[in-house]
């Protein structure tokens, strides 16, 4: 594992830092962290979407959007390690959180690997500039971790497909323009061999999006209903019944995104412990030490992925190790945050720093379940890394 930048990586880091510093203010320890958006379609959410689009356009116009994307699609033509370095530098500045992970981080790589030239020409550039927001229409009420059992069906009708079914846990669908959709086009018994991958305009007649009120107070996730929704065959990605490899490209990108934890969460947890007068308690000190060790382990797992990228290797199933490590850490630190607050943890705090940590406790399940549950990640690790039988 490499812990230091190469000379070329150090030069890239300095260049990236200079660009961001010229367009954004640095974060300070006193800067209040962002909290979960409280209501769908609220003024706060609309402002966040607007600011995210403006920042993405700034990156695009400056040549810093899509570090690894080919230049022909507006990207920089760089390497995965450069993308990771840019993300690290950007995290030091007060910029809006991105709403483009499902598009740039997941749909984009799938289109570049499996899409037609016409699809690449139409979708990639506006996706990268932030003109269009994307969502992921994979999970269903009866098909979460066992994605191959999905039941939403697409039936051919001339040069189009007619889709009926329901999706759930769809991030940001209520302000998305497009979605990547998995639908069954073959027999249910065929499982993953009977699934096709589509691109769908969320404004298509027959699509109903209902934001879900979460225990965090926000409405990040949605359920989406399809009733006789017509999708042109030109919006099919890959072969009929051949959507599973496209989906796997998407999911591998999603797990890498989820496993990359950033920010300074331990510092905030330690500050909460100090305020609570718990830093002198021997039991609580041990829990704080275990949390610190957990953050270090997740950091090292991230560095291992960065080393692979720096050396031109694919992270592959190792991303499941990083995601499982993060899942365990989120559960551990969430319990610690609540223990430090005591009875005060039963209500939302007025202090935005404490409220941020409360949001981390309540919101941990979206990261622990999203991209495949902890049990699914253990299966991947056992079968693909350790060579254990199914």
Secondary structure, DSSP 8 states (H G I E B T S, - for coil): ---S--HHHHHHHHHHHHHHHTTS-B--TTS-------STT-HHHHHHHHHHHHHHHHHHHTT-SSTTS-GGGT-----HHHHHHHHHHHTTB-----S-IIIIIIIHHHHHHH--HHHHHHHHHHHHHTSS-EEEE--BTTBSS-GGG---EEEEETTEEEEEEEEEEEETGGG-SEEEEEEE-S-GGGGGGGEEEEEEETTSTTEEEEE---TTS---EEEEEEEEEEEEGGGEESSTT--HHHHHHHHHHHHHHHH---S-HHHHHHHHHHHTT-TT-HHHHHHHHHHHHHHHHHHHHHHHHHHHHHTT---TTHHHHHHHHHHHHHHHHHHHHHHHHGGGGGS--SSHHHHHHHHHHHTHHHHHHTTS-HHHHHHHIIIIIS----
